[in-house]
C-alpha cells in the first residue's frame, strides 16, 4: 500500500513539474503555436464588424533595419513632445478597433504621440482561421525589425512607452526591451512574458501586467513565473489579475468583460501618466 501511495505522489509531482516546465519554456514568440490549438482559436470568435470613420490619425511608413518598410497608424499630440506610445495589436492585426484605441489613448493621455504598428504588413484578419495564419506567418525577425524601425522613427530623444494585447502583449514587452534606456514604461495585456533572464536584465523600465485568472494559456502559473523572473532580474513589475478570460478587454470578443476592461484601462492610463 505504501508503495502505491509513493508512486501516486511521484506521478503527481512529476506531472506538476512537467506542466510548470511547459509554461516556463514558453516565450512571447511562442504564441504562434497557439494558432494550432483549436481551443485557443475557439475563444477568438470573429470580431464584430466595425468601420471607424472618425480617425484622428493617419497611416505612416518608416524604414526597418532589414531594408524593408514598416507601416503604422500614427496619432500626434497637439503640441510637440518626445513622449511616444508604441502599440502592438492582438492577433487580428491593425484593424479599426486598434485605431480607435490609439485615438482614445492619445486623447486621454494628451502629451504623447501614439504609433500603432502593423506587425502583419498590411494584412487584417476577419476570421479566427485567417488570424491564426497571419500570426504564424509573422516571423519574429520581421516583427522585431518593425519594432526597431518604429523606435528609430520616434527618434533618439524619444521617451518610449509600449502597450499591447494578446499576441501584441508579449511584443509590448519586447518593444520595451528593444528601446533600452529610452524605455519609460510598458503595459502588457495577457501577453506571453519573456523568460530569458538575459533579456529581462537589460529592461530599463517598469512593467504593468494585466492578466486574466481564467486564461488557460497566459495562466496564473505563467504570471507567477514572470513575477519570479522579474524579481530575480531586479526589475519592477506590477500585476493586476482579473476574474475574467483571455481577451477580456476586447469589446468585439464574446468574452469581453466591461467592468474588468474599464478597470484595466484606468490602471494602464494611470501607469503611463505617472511617467509622462
Secondary structure as UniProt FT lines:
FT   HELIX           2..24
FT   HELIX           28..36
FT   HELIX           38..42
FT   STRAND          58..63
FT   TURN            65..66
FT   STRAND          69..75
FT   STRAND          83..88
FT   TURN            91..92
FT   HELIX           96..109
FT   STRAND          113..117
FT   TURN            119..122
FT   HELIX           128..137
FT   HELIX           140..154
FT   TURN            156..157
FT   STRAND          159..165
FT   HELIX           167..179
FT   HELIX           180..182
FT   STRAND          183..189
FT   HELIX           197..201
FT   STRAND          206..212
FT   TURN            213..214
FT   HELIX           220..232
FT   TURN            233..234
FT   STRAND          237..242
FT   TURN            246..249
FT   TURN            251..252
FT   TURN            254..255
FT   HELIX           258..273
FT   TURN            274..275
//
